[in-house]
Amino acid sequence: MSSITTDQGIVHYEVYGRGRPVILLHGWLGSWGLWQETMAYLGAFYRTYALDFWGFGESGKKRETYAVSDFVSLVDQFMEQLGIVNAPLVGHSMGGTVSLSVAIQYPQRVSKVVVVGSPMVGSSLAPLLKLAGNRPIAFMLFNMMGVFRTGMRMYSPYICKDPRFPEMMDRDLSRTTVESFLRSIASLRRTDLTPMLSQIKVPAMGMFGDKDVIVDPMEWQPMQKGIPHAVIERFPMAGHFPMLEEPTLFSQKLKAFLDQDFPAP
């Protein structure tokens, strides 16, 4: 277990492997733990870093804001403190939205960008996620956290086929606060990257499960429209978590993209 101290709180991260760096970013209500299998595979070829955003996992939870823009700043600070000049960013769901935003705002930091089941626009989120961004509903869910966690356990097979997922999700839910829960999804709901996607010149890949019930599985279309050079990989049998549902195929496709040398734009 490793951490860095920033002026806005402690950032927990894990690192595995040797070689060129790759940074993995989790989604809403998640943590670095979702990347364990991916890290085990990639670690034979790359030095993989997976961090917890502020408000999630084992990172600090004393901030007042948990917006996408805060997490973009976190990635820049993380790379600065660890001496990583630039690296590929791989982000799941909200983490992918953060990855694209870093590539837009700090292009010198990003050598490649990969998004996994990520929304280009907040309106593509499932209706229940958009509702969770409303303060009264967020507080109600938190005041009924036991009921909410039980409900999520029951619903989890529809989200992810991996039998380990209910335990993983429950663990990560137990580590969130009402503010990180509310403010991060509210910020994501307001996000619209489509006007800025054309600014991304580095190699890009989108990985989308056709059975995603969390983010519209057709979000690869606005990504490809905005970034015409983007590579799109679809997983017909997977949902929102292809790295858990089809870990070997996912890791192989990710490694192939990371290994590939692309001509300079």
N, C-alpha and C positions, 0 to 999 in steps of 0.2 A: 504494500500500500504506500503510495506516494502522494504528496500534495505540494502546492505552491501557495504562498500567501500574497493576496492582492489587496489593494486599498479598499476593495469592496467585498472581501471575504475569502475564506479558504476554498481552493479548488482541488478536489480529489481526482486523481487519475491513476491508471494502471498502465504499465509498459511491458512489452514482451517482444523478444526477438532482436535480431541485429540486421543492420543494413540501412538503406535509405528510409527516412521516416514516412509514416502514413498516419493520419489522425482520423479517428472514428468518433462521430457525434451521435448521441442517442436522441430519441424523440420525446414527446410530451409524456409525463408520468413514468418515463423509463430511467435507465441508468447505464453505466458502462457495462454492466453484466450481460446485457443483450448481445454484446459483441464477443463473448468468450470463445465460442467456437471459431468465429472468423479470425480472431487473434491467434488462436492455436494453429490455424492453417497458414495465415499470412506470415506469422512470426518466423517461419523457416526461411523466408525470403526478404522480409522487411522488418524494420523496427516499428512496431505498432503501438500507438498511444490511444487510449480511450479514456475520456474524461467525463465527469459528472458536471452538468451545468449547475450554476448557483440555484439553490432551492430544491435540488433533486439528489438522489443517491446519498453520498457521504460528503457532499460539498456544503459550504456555508449557507445558512438560511436566515440571515439577519438583514437582508436587503429590503428596500421598499418597492422596488420594481423588478419584474422578471419578464421583460419584453424581449422579442426577437433581437432588437438592436442591442440589448445588454449582452446577449449571448454572442453576438458578432464581436463586440468589444472584448469579451472574455477570451475568444479564440485568438485574437491578435495579442492580448497580454500573455496568454499561455505560451504561444510560439516565441514571443520576445524573451520571456524568462528562461525558457529551455534552450534558447539559442538555435531554434529551428528557423532558418531564413525563409524557406518556402517548402511546401509539401502538398501531396494530394489530400483533399478533404473528402471523407466519405460520411454522409449524413443520412440517418433514417428519419422519415416523417418530418417533424419540426427541425431536427438536426440537419436535414437536407436543405430546408429553407434557409437555415443559418449558413450552411456551406455556400449556397448560391449567393447569399448576401455578402459573405466575406469576399468571394470572388469578384463581386461588383465593387465593394467599398475598399478592399485591400488587395487589388489584383496581383501585387508583387508577392503576396503571401502564398498564393495558390498555384500549383503547377498542373493539377488536374482536379476536377470536381465530379463526384458521384453522388446521386441522390437515390434513395430507396423509399418508394411509396410516399413521396413528398408532395405537398400542395404547392402549386405555383400561385394559387389564389385561395384565400381563406374560405370563399364560398363553396369550395369543393369538399370541405369537411363534412362528415356525417352530421345530421341534424342534432343528435344528442351532444356532440362535442361543441357545436356552436352554442347550444343552450348553456353548457357548463361555463361559458365565458361571461354569463350574466351573474352579477354579484349575489342577488338573492338566492339563485339556484345553487351557486357554488357553496354558499354558507349552509344552505339546507342539506346538501350532500355531505358536507363536512360534519355537521351536527348529527348526521345519521350514518357516520362512517362505517359502523359495523354492518348495517343493512346494505350500504353501498358496496362494500367489499364482498359481501356474500353474493349480491346480485352480479357483480363483475366476475366472480368465480363461476357462476352458473352460465354466464354469457360467453365466457372466454373461449369455449370450443368453436364458437362462430367467428371469433376474431383470429385465432391461431390454432392449428392442428397439433402443435408440439405439446405433448402431455406435461411438460415441465412449465409451460407458460403460466398456468394459474398461480403457481407458487412464486414465480418470478414477478408477476404483476402485483401480487398481494404484498410481497416484500417491498417493491418500489413504491406502491401506494402508501405504505405505512411510513415512508420517509419524507413524504411531501408535507407542505404546510398549506393552509387555506390560501395564502397570498400567492405562493408559487403555482398552486393548482389553478387559481383564477386568472392571475395576470398574464401568465404565459399563453394560455389558450385564448384569452381575450385578444392579446396582441396578434397571435397567429390568425385568428378569425378576420382581423382587419388587414392582413397582409395581401398585397397584390404585386408580385414580381414581374408580371408580364411586360410592363413598359420598359423594364431594365434588362431583360434577359439578353437582348442583342449586344449588350456591353461585354458579355462573357466570351472571351476569345480563346481561353485555354481548352484543352480537350475535356469533353463533358460526357457523362453517361447517366441515363435514367434507368432504374431497375424497378419494375412495377408488377405486382401480383394481380392477375385478372380477377381474383375473388376478394379483393380488398373491400371491407365494409366500413373502414375508418376514413379513408380518403378516396375520392372518386378514382377508380382504376384507370380512367382515361386521361388522367393528368399528364401522361406522357405526350399527349397531343400539343397542348400549349407550350410544353417544354421544347418539343422539336420545332414548333413554329417559331419560337423565340430564339432558339439556338440551333440553326439548321445543320451544323456539323455534329450535333449530339448523337451519340450511339444509344439506341433504345434496346433494352433487354426485357422481355416480358416472360412472366412465369405463369402459365395457364392454370396450374394446379395450386398456386400459393395465394395467400391473402396479403395482409399488411406486413407480415414478418417473414419474407422469403429467406432471410438469413437463419431463421429457426426452423422453418418448414421444409426447406430444401437446402440444407447447409453446404453440402458438397458441391452441388451445381452452382449455388450462389458464389461460393468462395472461388471456384474455378473461373467463373466469368469475371469476377472482380479482379482476380490476379492477372488474367489475360489482358484486361484493360490497363492495369497499372504497369504491366511489363512492356506494353507497346510503345514504341517511339513514334511520335507524331511529328509531322513537319511543322516548323514554326509558322504561326499565323501571319 
